[in-house]
């Protein structure tokens, strides 16, 4: 069975938008702060990507399922309460099972609450769409955010620390690029990634949305 048949026309189009045409970091420009802050090591990027994806999916299910019951005037505070609840779960799991990663991420796990990707999708998509389509959108945005962080982390860890997932990957003569272990290095790489994605997107003809 093809992916399009499995997800349906609407779900397939939603996934394609989330994975590329409406990429949360490259196109919409959301989640950049955490992309700069936690992409110095691959394990940190994976942990943050999994955490954000979990919160996205859980929020999508909760908000879309209750969309007809949430008062218009209380929707923002509802989003915040729902997102904060799932972020606490992520934080407790990291502290219990991955204390080293939890310590490395520091306050940035708690700051998932303010991640504009989650709040933005809740307001722009989950509150007006069904659970099924909202979950597809959440998974797509979570994957997009995760592969962006991991790709940047691979380059930063290799150049900045000479390692990959903590294992030595460069010769003994290698001089670590200190700038890559700092936020300016992430900013530089993210800028290049956005430039490449924009160039590829502009070079491709727009697909028919029907």
C-alpha positions as CSV (number, residue, x, y, z in Angstrom):
1,X,0.0,0.0,0.0
2,X,1.4,3.4,-1.0
3,X,1.8,6.2,1.5
4,X,-0.8,8.3,-0.3
5,X,-3.4,5.6,0.0
6,X,-2.6,4.9,3.6
7,X,-2.8,8.6,4.7
8,X,-5.5,9.7,2.2
9,X,-5.2,12.7,-0.2
10,X,-5.5,15.3,2.6
11,X,-3.1,13.5,4.9
12,X,-0.5,13.0,2.2
13,X,-0.6,16.6,1.2
14,X,-0.3,17.7,4.8
15,X,2.7,15.5,5.3
16,X,4.5,16.8,2.2
17,X,3.9,20.3,3.3
18,X,5.3,19.7,6.8
19,X,8.4,17.8,5.5
20,X,9.5,20.4,3.0
21,X,7.2,23.1,1.5
22,X,6.2,24.5,4.9
23,X,9.3,23.3,6.8
24,X,9.0,24.8,10.3
25,X,12.6,26.0,10.5
26,X,13.7,26.6,6.9
27,X,10.5,28.1,5.5
28,X,8.4,29.3,8.4
29,X,11.3,30.3,10.6
30,X,10.1,28.7,13.9
31,X,12.1,26.8,16.5
32,X,15.4,28.6,15.6
33,X,16.4,29.4,19.1
34,X,16.5,25.7,20.2
35,X,18.1,24.7,16.9
36,X,21.0,27.0,17.8
37,X,21.2,26.1,21.4
38,X,21.1,22.3,21.6
39,X,22.6,21.2,18.3
40,X,26.2,21.0,19.5
41,X,26.0,17.3,20.1
42,X,24.1,14.6,18.2
43,X,22.6,13.0,21.3
44,X,21.3,16.4,22.5
45,X,19.7,17.0,19.1
46,X,18.1,13.6,19.1
47,X,16.7,14.1,22.6
48,X,15.3,17.5,21.8
49,X,13.8,16.3,18.5
50,X,12.1,13.3,20.1
51,X,10.8,15.5,22.9
52,X,9.4,18.1,20.6
53,X,7.8,15.4,18.3
54,X,6.2,13.8,21.3
55,X,4.8,17.1,22.5
56,X,3.6,17.9,19.0
57,X,1.7,14.6,18.6
58,X,0.2,14.7,22.1
59,X,-0.9,18.3,21.7
60,X,-2.4,17.5,18.3
61,X,-4.4,14.7,19.6
62,X,-5.7,16.6,22.6
63,X,-6.4,19.9,20.9
64,X,-8.0,18.5,17.8
65,X,-10.1,16.0,19.8
66,X,-11.5,18.8,22.0
67,X,-11.5,21.6,19.4
68,X,-15.3,22.0,19.5
69,X,-15.2,22.3,23.3
70,X,-12.4,24.9,23.7
71,X,-13.9,28.4,24.1
72,X,-12.5,30.9,21.6
73,X,-11.4,33.3,24.3
74,X,-9.6,30.6,26.2
75,X,-7.8,28.8,23.4
76,X,-4.3,30.3,24.0
77,X,-4.2,29.5,27.8
78,X,-5.5,26.0,26.9
79,X,-2.7,25.5,24.5
80,X,-0.2,26.5,27.1
81,X,-1.6,24.2,29.8
82,X,-1.7,21.2,27.4
83,X,1.8,21.8,26.1
84,X,3.2,22.4,29.5
85,X,1.7,19.2,30.8
86,X,3.4,17.1,28.1
87,X,6.7,19.0,28.4
88,X,6.8,18.1,32.1
89,X,6.4,14.4,31.1
90,X,9.4,14.8,28.7
91,X,11.5,16.5,31.4
92,X,10.7,13.9,34.0
93,X,11.6,11.0,31.6
94,X,14.9,12.6,30.7
95,X,15.8,13.2,34.3
96,X,14.9,9.7,35.3
97,X,16.5,7.7,32.4
98,X,18.9,10.1,30.7
99,X,20.3,12.4,33.4
100,X,23.4,13.3,31.5
101,X,21.4,14.5,28.5
102,X,19.0,16.3,30.8
103,X,21.8,18.2,32.4
104,X,23.3,19.0,29.0
105,X,20.0,20.4,27.7
106,X,19.5,22.4,30.9
107,X,16.6,24.8,30.7
108,X,15.9,24.2,27.0
109,X,13.7,21.2,27.8
110,X,11.4,23.3,29.8
111,X,11.5,25.9,27.1
112,X,9.8,23.5,24.7
113,X,6.7,25.1,26.2
114,X,7.5,28.3,24.4
115,X,8.6,26.6,21.1
116,X,6.7,28.5,18.4
117,X,6.3,25.4,16.3
118,X,4.0,23.7,18.8
119,X,2.0,26.8,19.7
120,X,1.8,27.8,16.0
121,X,0.5,24.5,14.8
122,X,-2.0,24.3,17.6
123,X,-3.4,27.7,16.6
124,X,-3.1,27.3,12.9
125,X,-4.0,23.7,12.4
126,X,-5.0,21.5,15.3
127,X,-7.8,23.7,16.5
128,X,-9.6,23.4,13.1
129,X,-8.7,19.9,11.8
130,X,-9.5,16.3,12.7
131,X,-7.3,14.2,15.0
132,X,-6.1,12.0,12.1
133,X,-4.9,14.9,9.9
134,X,-3.5,16.8,12.9
135,X,-1.4,13.8,14.0
136,X,0.0,13.5,10.5
137,X,0.9,17.2,10.6
138,X,2.5,16.8,14.0
139,X,4.6,13.9,12.9
140,X,5.7,15.7,9.8
141,X,6.7,18.8,11.7
142,X,8.4,16.8,14.3
143,X,10.5,14.9,11.7
144,X,11.4,18.1,9.9
145,X,12.5,19.8,13.1
146,X,14.4,16.6,14.2
147,X,16.4,16.0,11.0
148,X,17.3,19.7,10.9
149,X,18.8,19.6,14.4
150,X,20.5,16.3,13.8
151,X,22.1,17.4,10.5
152,X,23.5,20.5,12.1
153,X,24.6,18.6,15.2
154,X,26.6,16.1,13.0
155,X,28.6,18.9,11.5
156,X,29.0,20.8,14.7
157,X,30.1,17.8,16.8
158,X,32.5,16.6,14.1
159,X,34.2,20.0,13.5
160,X,33.8,21.3,17.1
161,X,34.7,18.2,19.1
162,X,36.1,15.8,16.6
163,X,33.6,13.1,17.7
164,X,30.3,11.6,16.5
165,X,28.0,10.4,19.2
166,X,30.9,10.7,21.6
167,X,33.3,8.5,19.6
168,X,36.5,9.9,18.2
169,X,36.0,10.5,14.4
170,X,39.0,12.7,13.5
171,X,42.7,12.1,13.4
172,X,44.9,13.0,16.4
173,X,46.3,16.0,14.5
174,X,42.8,17.5,14.1
175,X,42.4,20.9,15.6
176,X,38.8,21.4,16.9
177,X,36.9,24.4,15.6
178,X,35.9,26.0,18.8
179,X,33.4,28.3,17.1
180,X,31.4,25.2,16.0
181,X,30.8,24.3,19.7
182,X,29.3,27.8,20.3
183,X,26.0,29.4,19.1
184,X,27.7,31.4,16.3
185,X,28.7,28.2,14.6
186,X,25.2,26.9,14.7
187,X,23.9,30.2,13.4
188,X,26.4,30.0,10.5
189,X,25.4,26.4,9.6
190,X,21.7,27.2,9.9
191,X,22.0,30.1,7.6
192,X,23.7,27.9,5.0
193,X,21.0,25.2,5.4
194,X,18.3,27.8,4.9
195,X,20.1,29.2,1.8
196,X,20.4,25.7,0.3
197,X,16.7,24.9,1.0
198,X,15.5,28.1,-0.5
199,X,17.7,27.6,-3.6
200,X,16.3,24.1,-4.1
201,X,12.7,25.2,-3.6
202,X,13.0,28.1,-6.0
203,X,14.5,25.8,-8.6
204,X,11.6,23.4,-8.5
205,X,8.3,24.0,-10.2
206,X,5.3,24.3,-7.8
207,X,3.4,21.0,-7.7
208,X,-0.3,20.9,-8.3
209,X,-2.1,21.1,-4.9
210,X,-5.2,19.3,-6.2
